[in-house]
Amino acid sequence: MEPFRTFTSRLVPLPDENLDTDQIIPARFLKATDKLGMGDHLFADWRYDAAGRPRPDFVLNRPEARGAQVLLAGDNFGCGSSREHAAWALVGFGFRAVISTSFADIFRNNALKNGLLPIIVDRATHRRLLDLVAENPTVTVTVDLAAQTLRLPVEDPSQTVIFPIDNFSKYCLLQGVDELGYLLRQEPLIAAYEART
């Protein structure tokens, strides 16, 4: 994984509530054991018609979604099955963060382990973001993981929102390592301990 750095991005609004992992990545794509190409299947049943052509009215197929790195999702995002492929597909498409009022626990954990930052905001902030992107589809937000802040697209400093994240996940994202990578970095300390015992 790449180390997580502060970035500014447009928002892609998809405010459907209780959006489950089968919609994020349909089950027929779960045979893959490699992350490569997963982004092509993100929301496949919504993005493409029966002939495999992109649906122009779906938000990810609109020009303003190109290059956007933040998905503005509805409440209880990622519910349903525990498939890690959902996080793979979101990252593969180019998303680095998802903003919601709540996430399913398993999806949240899978996201953090795969370099995708789930940002929880209150309902008022969520509504404000939806209104802002409806007024201006090119509006941007700034995500600063080190400070745990989301800066809204206004100059008023009160429009900086602090979001929660556990210290271990934050460390791993900032360092660009997963849990295994973290353990491998401890190998010299582990070897020294074993040598002493």
C-alpha positions in Angstrom: 0.0 0.0 0.0 1.0 3.6 -0.6 1.4 5.7 2.6 -1.7 7.8 3.1 -1.1 11.5 2.6 -3.3 14.6 2.8 -5.3 15.1 -0.4 -8.0 17.2 -1.9 -10.7 15.7 -4.1 -14.1 16.0 -5.6 -16.9 14.0 -4.1 -19.0 11.3 -5.8 -22.4 11.3 -4.2 -24.1 7.9 -3.7 -26.4 8.5 -0.8 -28.4 5.2 -0.9 -28.7 3.9 2.6 -27.9 0.3 3.6 -25.9 -0.3 0.5 -24.6 -3.8 0.8 -21.4 -5.4 -0.4 -23.3 -7.4 -3.0 -24.1 -4.1 -4.7 -20.6 -2.8 -4.3 -19.1 -5.9 -5.9 -21.6 -8.6 -7.2 -20.9 -12.2 -6.1 -20.0 -13.4 -9.6 -16.7 -11.5 -9.3 -15.7 -13.1 -6.0 -13.8 -15.9 -7.6 -10.8 -13.6 -8.1 -8.0 -13.8 -5.6 -6.1 -10.8 -7.1 -7.1 -7.2 -6.6 -6.0 -6.3 -10.1 -9.0 -5.1 -12.2 -11.5 -5.1 -9.3 -12.3 -1.5 -9.9 -13.8 -2.4 -13.2 -16.5 -4.4 -11.4 -17.4 -1.7 -8.8 -21.2 -1.4 -8.7 -21.2 -3.5 -11.9 -25.0 -4.1 -11.9 -25.7 -0.4 -11.6 -22.8 0.9 -13.9 -23.5 -1.3 -16.9 -26.5 -2.5 -18.8 -27.2 -6.1 -19.8 -24.9 -5.7 -22.8 -22.0 -4.4 -20.7 -22.4 -0.8 -21.8 -21.9 2.0 -19.2 -25.2 3.5 -18.1 -24.7 7.3 -18.7 -27.0 8.2 -15.8 -25.1 6.3 -13.1 -23.0 8.6 -11.0 -19.7 6.8 -11.5 -20.1 7.1 -15.3 -20.5 10.9 -15.2 -17.6 13.1 -16.3 -17.3 14.7 -12.8 -16.7 11.3 -11.2 -13.5 10.8 -13.2 -10.5 11.1 -10.9 -12.6 11.7 -7.8 -11.1 10.0 -4.7 -13.9 10.4 -2.2 -17.2 8.6 -2.2 -20.0 10.3 -0.3 -22.2 7.3 0.7 -25.4 6.8 2.6 -25.9 5.5 6.1 -24.8 1.9 7.0 -22.5 1.6 4.0 -21.0 -1.8 3.3 -23.6 -3.9 5.2 -24.3 -7.5 4.2 -21.6 -10.1 3.6 -18.0 -9.9 4.7 -16.4 -9.9 1.3 -13.1 -8.1 1.2 -13.5 -7.7 -2.5 -15.8 -4.7 -1.8 -12.8 -2.7 -0.4 -10.6 -4.0 -3.3 -13.2 -2.7 -5.9 -13.5 0.8 -4.3 -9.7 1.2 -4.1 -9.3 -0.3 -7.6 -11.6 2.4 -8.9 -9.5 5.1 -7.3 -11.3 5.9 -4.1 -9.1 6.7 -1.1 -11.9 7.6 1.3 -15.6 7.0 1.8 -17.7 9.4 3.9 -20.8 8.2 5.6 -22.8 8.5 8.9 -22.0 4.9 9.7 -20.3 1.8 8.3 -20.9 -1.9 8.8 -18.1 -3.1 11.1 -16.7 -5.8 8.8 -16.6 -3.5 5.8 -14.9 -0.8 7.9 -12.2 -3.2 9.0 -11.7 -4.5 5.5 -11.4 -1.0 4.2 -8.8 0.0 6.7 -6.7 -3.1 6.0 -6.8 -2.3 2.2 -5.8 1.4 2.3 -9.4 2.8 2.2 -10.3 5.4 4.8 -13.9 5.2 6.2 -14.8 8.7 7.5 -17.7 8.9 9.9 -19.5 12.3 10.0 -22.7 13.5 11.8 -25.9 13.8 9.9 -25.8 17.6 9.6 -22.3 17.5 8.0 -23.4 14.7 5.7 -26.5 16.7 4.6 -24.3 19.8 4.1 -21.9 17.8 1.9 -24.8 16.4 -0.2 -26.2 19.9 -0.6 -22.8 21.3 -1.6 -22.2 18.7 -4.3 -25.7 19.0 -5.6 -25.1 22.8 -6.0 -21.6 22.3 -7.5 -20.5 18.8 -8.7 -16.9 19.9 -8.8 -16.8 20.9 -5.1 -13.8 19.5 -3.2 -13.0 18.4 0.3 -9.5 17.9 1.9 -8.8 14.7 3.9 -6.0 14.9 6.4 -5.6 11.6 8.2 -2.7 12.7 10.4 -4.9 15.4 11.9 -8.0 13.3 11.5 -9.8 16.1 9.8 -12.1 16.6 6.9 -12.1 20.2 5.6 -15.3 21.3 3.9 -15.1 23.5 0.8 -15.5 26.8 2.7 -13.1 29.2 4.2 -14.7 29.2 7.6 -12.4 27.2 10.0 -15.5 25.9 11.9 -16.1 23.8 8.8 -13.3 21.4 9.6 -14.7 18.1 10.9 -12.8 15.8 13.1 -13.3 12.1 12.4 -12.5 9.0 14.6 -10.0 6.3 13.8 -8.1 3.9 16.0 -4.4 4.5 16.5 -3.2 1.2 15.0 -5.2 1.6 11.8 -4.1 5.3 11.5 -0.5 4.2 11.9 -0.7 1.5 9.3 -2.4 3.8 6.8 0.1 6.6 7.3 3.0 4.1 7.0 1.5 2.3 4.0 1.6 -1.1 5.6 -1.1 -3.7 6.3 -1.1 -5.9 9.5 1.3 -8.4 8.0 3.7 -5.6 6.9 3.5 -4.2 10.4 4.5 -7.6 11.9 7.3 -8.0 9.4 8.7 -4.7 10.5 8.9 -6.1 14.0 11.0 -9.0 12.9 14.3 -7.7 14.4 12.6 -7.1 17.8 11.0 -10.6 17.6 14.3 -12.2 16.8 16.1 -10.4 19.6 13.4 -11.5 22.1 13.6 -15.1 20.9 17.4 -15.0 21.2 17.0 -13.9 24.9 14.6 -16.7 25.8 
